[in-house]
Amino acid sequence: GVEQFYGGLEKLIGPPLMMEGSLFKAMETEHCAEKDANVPFDTSNGIEGATSRLEWEFVVAPLIEGGRYAERGGDFRTAHPEWCRKPEPLSVYEKKMADEVNPRLVEAGQAPLTLEELVAG
């Protein structure tokens, strides 16, 4: 009920697990070091053959290699190359968060985003 709503996720499922005192490190471990890190899966937005390890890499430290990362299925990559995901350094998004997004959040009386929230998307 209302008590659970105002208690947030921590009240329901507990606090996030840390790795070496770091939520970011725990997120990396979940994506890259677990036994399913290289098991392909399809996403809800049509990307086929993604793996948690490569998705982590794409967000945190992408390599600029054509075709390295999973894309939407069928002939999407050749039919619509301009619509495909383009790997960009995380620093691009960190700068946008710091310069544009967080000031607007603070101005609206909200907490600024953290790096972990940015990466989690």
Buried (B, 14 or more C-beta within 10 A) or exposed (E): EEEEEEEEEEEEEEEEEEBEEEBBEBBBBBBBEEEEBEEEEEEEEEBBEBBBBBBBBBBBEBEEEEEEBBBBEEEBBEEEEEEBEEBEEBEEBBEEBEEEBBEEBEEEEEEEBEBEEBBEE
